[in-house]
């Protein structure tokens, strides 16, 4: 696994999967797979809705302790993955009630062992004075969620 680089809240992360790009793109818009990701990151609530070309998932997660005084005990995170082609897509993450979002590209390419998924996104929190601090705190949590997709994804791909 490649670990993410976050600088200026640019998020770059490669995930390695044990299946073809076609199987991975189908997995990433499967509601059952999104539920498995929610379990992996400790979501206390979850729902998924199919949208044209993709999937929107809603996770209720505990706010990281360092940010709970500012944001409250729980966050509602909405994730939308849509495909523009079989190997090129978009990822959008928003947090209900917080002017924060992750918006970026998702690309899949064949690899010797299956497929590499590349996330290239920007993470922004638009809160005067404390926005940068929240970006720093949330950056660690964000990469945990994205990395969980690799772990859960490979389990999913080997069992489905």
Long-range contacts (C-beta under 8 A, 24 or more apart in sequence): 1-147, 1-150, 3-143, 4-143, 4-146, 4-147, 6-123, 6-139, 6-143, 9-122, 9-123, 9-124, 9-135, 9-139, 10-120, 10-121, 10-122, 10-123, 11-102, 11-104, 11-119, 11-120, 11-121, 11-122, 11-123, 11-139, 11-142, 11-143, 11-146, 12-118, 12-119, 12-120, 13-118, 13-119, 13-143, 13-146, 13-147, 14-116, 14-117, 14-118, 14-119, 15-116, 15-117, 15-118, 15-119, 15-146, 15-147, 15-149, 15-150, 15-153, 16-111, 16-113, 16-114, 16-115, 16-116, 16-117, 16-150, 17-114, 17-115, 17-116, 17-117, 17-150, 17-153, 17-154, 17-157, 18-113, 18-114, 18-154, 18-157, 18-158, 19-114, 19-115, 19-157, 20-110, 20-114, 20-115, 21-86, 21-87, 21-108, 21-109, 21-110, 21-115, 22-86, 23-115, 23-157, 24-108, 24-114, 24-115, 24-117, 24-153, 24-157, 25-83, 25-86, 25-87, 25-89, 25-108, 27-153, 27-156, 27-157, 27-160, 28-55, 28-81, 28-89, 28-106, 28-117, 28-149, 28-153, 29-54, 29-55, 29-81, 29-83, 30-55, 31-55, 31-57, 33-152, 33-153, 33-156, 34-79, 36-152, 36-155, 36-156, 37-145, 37-148, 37-149, 37-152, 39-152, 40-148, 40-151, 40-152, 41-144, 41-145, 41-148, 44-74, 45-76, 51-80, 51-82, 52-82, 53-82, 53-83, 53-84, 54-80, 54-81, 54-82, 54-83, 54-89, 55-80, 55-81, 56-80, 64-137, 64-138, 64-140, 64-141, 66-137, 67-134, 67-137, 67-138, 70-130, 70-134, 71-98, 71-134, 77-145, 81-106, 91-119, 91-121, 93-142, 98-125, 98-127, 98-134, 99-125, 99-126, 99-127, 100-124, 100-125, 100-126, 100-127, 100-134, 100-135, 100-138, 102-142, 114-157, 117-149, 117-150, 119-146
